[in-house]
Amino acid sequence: MAMEKILTKAEIEALLNAVFDGRIEPEKELSKTEGTAVSYDLFNTEAYRGFVPNLDIVYDGYIRFNRITLSNRLRKVVEIKKVGARSYKFDDFLQTLPTPVCMAIFKLEPLKGAALVAMDAAMAFAIIDSVLGGTSRNSLTLSRLFTNLELRLVEMVLTDVLADLEKAWAPLYPVRMNLLRMEMNPRLVTIVPPEYQVVTMTIKVHIEETVGTMIFVVPIMTIEPIRDKLKEGMQFDLMAIDPQWSFRLSSEILDAPLELSVELGNSNITLRELLDLQVGDTVMLDKPCTSELLVKVEGVPKYEGVPGVRHGNRALQISTIISNKGAKRERPA
């Protein structure tokens, strides 16, 4: 149902003047619309066709993953670019598909319903040619349907596509992608009733000199239950701080082992004197044992302290803290 235009102050004043002057009779104007009904398309309203928040981020992640996966699979340089998203009635979308076309129908568990990924002939035959060892140097313009063997080869690549798409969904909303079946005839595909809305994302795939197209199709009714979660989930996952993360990190850091060493003093001797040292020999240090000793943590000077004995063990009492800038701070009594 279309919303009536809200009149401005000037329009309201002009309307009132027209009524007062007799140019407009309100009773006649109301009678023109009395008893009439205005159609309301539940499946084609702007609210129902609204943009699905953060869904484009899923496809950005997919492109990063699949560029590497497909390049490794085909052993060729692959570039993938986003063309854009669009909303259709499902029946209208099927009319836009080229012939022939290779389609994979899959589930996004635990979400209800099924989704679709369509691949045009240029990309499908380029994949088939590459998998079978061809060069794919020349664009293939075959217009025939795919054989069962060719469908099986494309299905192998589409399995990789769904695995990468599942990884791309993970930060936003964890789903499991399960391939249901392959199809070539759009008339045999009914993931939703014809009048239901779907949101599509078109992607261009460059396999060396061949350019193909893939289209991802997700029904809005499938995403609608998690619309609010999609709107807030990515912002939390990417921007907010996990309150448990800092606690776990602190626990791990506190348990990390460190090397603590105390320098009793220094002495300069020759290599011959070092080789002549025997058990019981005395090495004279450059400071008395009662002076403050330097304490290093992982080789970095951190404290100074006075040596002594505590509970029968050699010990050192910290007297000075050395800051990172080299300044000394006396330990409070």
Protein Blocks (a to p, Z undefined) as FASTA:
>chain_A
ZZdddddfklmmmmmmmmmnopacfklmmmmmgoiacdddfklcfklmpccehklmmmmm
mmmmmmmmmmmmnopacddddfbdcdddfklmmmmpccddddddddddfbecjddddddf
klmmmmmmmmnopaolaccfbfbdcdfklmmmmmmmmmmmmmmmmmmmmmmogcddddfb
dcfblklgcfbcfkbccddddddddehjaccdddddddfklmmmmmmmmmmmmmmmmmmc
cfklmmmmmmmmmmpccdddddfbdcdddfklmmmpcehiacddfbdfkbccdddeehia
fbdcddddeehiacdddfbdcdfkopacdddZZ
